[in-house]
Amino acid sequence: MAKSKKGTQTKQNIINTAKDLFYEHGYNKTGIQDIADHADVKLGTITYYYKKKDDMITDIYNVFFLALYDYVSVTSEHLNLFTKYCYALVLYYEAILNDEHNKTLYYEVLVKNVNPHGRTNITNTLNRSCLDFLNKNYIEADLEVIARSEYGARKELFVNFYEKEIKFTGRAMIYFLIRNLFRLMNLDGEMIENTIQQGFEFSNKNKPEGIKFLI
């Protein structure tokens, strides 16, 4: 038990250090050795838990999003699964777009095609649950197509937004990113529109202060 606890603490130290460095220097200028040096662990310890830097990014993204989903669930227990998913996406993208360091990291990760389908498993799980809740018919291949199509569109939109090739406000960007996902799932357009707007209202009233993307 003591060994297991120490291992958990070591892994958490590594990921916390990585988040600090990603925030300060970005993805491109942070190396595995930098993380090892600042975490005061050997390089082999890093690669024991994370084979490559991409795996850290996947872990950071997934843990952050699930924490937001849980926050929405606890804050508003009456919400249905689709609404919770939508609200969590609003909070997720707001945290990224409202902080220049977070936004830069997200941009660099997309440009580098870092583990482009790293979130596929968690995304597929949430998309499947959403489709089941709404009684939509689908096959497993549909989930893969939705995830890959959503990633491609999100990358194109976000990169152009970051490079100022398109002149959206932050909230407009969030709106289009979320709407695109749910349209790919063939959900009702009016329901999508209304729920995203309600998600913005939820965000205005509820701030998950203790849940951070990086720091």
N, C-alpha and C positions, 0 to 999 in steps of 0.2 A: 504493500500500500504506500509506504514512504517513497519507494522508488518511482511508483506511478505518479505520485503527487509532485515529486521533483521534476519528472519529465514534463508534466503539464505546465509547471512554472517556467521551465526552460523554453518550451515552445512559445509560451505567452510572452516571455521576455524577447524572444527573437522577433515575433510578429509586431510587438509594440515598438521595438527599435526600427524595424523596417518601415512602419507607418510614419514614425518621426522623420526618417531620412527621405522617404518618398515625398512627404509634405514639404520638407525644406529644400530638397534638391531635384525632385522629380524622379520619374522612372528611369530615364536614360542615363542620368548621372549618378545613379546609385547602383553599386555592384554588390554581389554576394559577399565579397571580402570586406567591403565597407560595413555591411550589416554585422558580420562576425566581429569585426574590430570594435564597433560601438556597443555591441551586446556583450562583449568580453567573453566570447566563446570561440572554440576552434571552428575552422571552416567545415570540417567533417561533421560537427554537431548540427550546423545549418542544413547540410545536405541530407542528414539523417531524417529530418522533419520535412524539408522542402527540397525536392530534387533540383528545382530551378526557380528562378525569380518569378516566373509566370505563376507557379503554384501559390506563392504568397499573395499575388494579386487576386487569384480566384478565391482564396480563403478570406481575404479582406472584403471583397465584394459580397460573398455569400453570407458571412457573419453579420455584416452591416445590414443587408436587406432583411434578413430573417429577424433581426432585432427590431427593425422598424415595423415589420408585419406584426410581431408580438405586441409592440407598443400600441399600434392601432387597435388590435384585438382587446387589449386590456382597457384602453381609454374609452372605447365605444363597443361594448359587448353585444349590442343589439344589431350590429351591422352584419350583412351576409358576406359570404366568402368573396364574391366578385368585388364588392365595395371595399372590403379590407385590402384586397390586392391592389385595387386602383389607388386608394389613399396612400398605401405604402410606397407605390411607385412615385406619387407626387412628392412625398417627403424625401425619397431617395434622390430624385433628380434635383430637387431644390438644394439639398446638401452639397451636391456636386457643383451646381451652377452658381451658387451664391458665395463660393469661396474660390478665389483665383488659383490657389495652390491645388485644391481638389480638382478644379476644372482642367488645369494643365496636366495633371497626372492622368486623368481620364482620357484626355486628348492623345497624349503620348502612347498610352496603352492601345487605343484604337488604331492609331497610325502604324504602330509596330505589329499590328495583328497579334497581340499577345494573347495566346490561349483564347482565340475568338469564340470558341464554344465551351469555355470553361464554366459558364453559368448554365449550360444546356440542361444538365441534370435537374438542377433546382428549378429552372424555368419550365422544363417539361412537366415537372411535378405540379407546379402551381397552375400551369395552363391546363393540364389534365383535370385537376380538381375544379377549376373554373368551368370548363366545358361540361364536366359531369354535373355540377351544381345547376347549370342552366339547361341541362338535358339536351345538349348538342351531340349529334352523331359525328364520330371521327374514327380514324384508324391510327395506329401508332406512327405510321409514316407521316401523317398530317402534323404531328407534334414536332417532328424533325424539320419539316419544311417550314413551319411557322417560326421555329427558333432561328433557323439559318436566314430566312427572309427578313426577319425582324432585325437580326444583327447587321445584315448588309445595309438596310435602310437607315438604321441608327448610326452606323459608322459614317455613311455619306452625309447625313444631316448634321451630325455633331461636328465633324471635321470642317465642313463648310461654315457652320455657325462660329466655331472657334477662330477660324481664319478670316471671319467677317465677309465671307462671300455671299452670305444671306443675312438680311437685316431683321432678325426676329428679336423680340424681347425674350428674357429668360423664361417667362411663363408661357409665351407662345411656343417656345421650343419644347418645353415640357409637355404641353398640350399635344403637339404633333407626334412626339415620341410615343406617348401613351396611346393616343388614338390609333396610331399605325399598328401597334401590337394587337389591340382588340379588334380592329378591322380585319387583320389577317386571320383572326379566330372566327370571323364571320358573325360577330355579335351585332345586335341592334344598334343602329347609328344614334338614335335619340337617347337610348340608355347610356351609351358611351359618353356622349356630350354632357348629359346631366350629371353623371357620376364624376367625371373629371372636374367639373365646376364645383361640385360638392366637396371634392378632394381639396381644392384650393381653399374653400371656406374652412374646412377642417384644419388645414395647415395654418391658416391665419389665427386660429384659436388655440392650437395645440403645438407646442414646441418640445420635441424630445431632446432636452438639453444634455442628458447624460449619454446619448448615443451619437458617436462620432464616426465619420467615414475614415478619417486619418487621425487628426488630433483636434 
